[in-house]
């Protein structure tokens, strides 16, 4: 491979590498770079996945176009030592780098790291894969780091968990409220399944199904409109609520299976979704 050929197709960073004066650096002139470095750089520069390479005893930095946004407004990282580029995070990523230099690959998922990319140090979350890069004789000469930021996903998951905890808290409060109401109350889903009922509700409807839906209990319930006319089961409060209507204080005469009678007032309240 002729000098410079390994940079073919490497994007903007490849141009920077080609134009950089490497002679004063520990790597020396680009024509003298070892095959392992040129081969690794060629693969990295032609990858669409954010990747960083630290090479040699000084951990000289290289990266690809996909990695450039991760650096933010940092000074140009190309050719600088890895610990210098990411000094604020070295306490966290340094030990992982050392393991790779000893020949041990690492995979860190959702790993919290403090970074300064935009002038302010902030904690962020990343998934890393650190791999040793070996020369032709098998000795480790560098560290290849594949990086994917997961901060947004983790924050979204945290907000979701927080929202779910709040929903559970509110649900528990709602359950307690329903349970201790001084009248019968029940909450149903759109399939008319009872989600929550309190003791008085269960006393009069042990099966949990409103009389408008349950032919077996309908004979025990007779509803009347304000003019005293008998209601059809389709006009019972629950049936109307399921059609989206608010129905309040409908009079019912309830007869228990034992023959006892009592008057009730029943309301049906629809709960609308966002649509």
Secondary structure, DSSP 8 states (H G I E B T S, - for coil): --TTGGGTT-HHHHHHHHHS--TTSTT--GGG--HHHHHHHHHHHT-SS-EEEEETTTTEEEE-GGGHHHHTT----TTSBHHHHTGGGHHHHHHHHHHHHTT--EEEEEEEEEEESSSSEEEEEEEEEEEEEE-TTS-EEEEEEEEEE-HHHHHHHHHHHHHHHHHHHHHHHHHHHHHT-SS--EEE-TT--EEEE-HHHHHH-TT---TTT-HHHHTTEEEE-TT--B--GGGSHHHHHHTT--EEEEEEEEE-TTS-EEEEEEEE-------
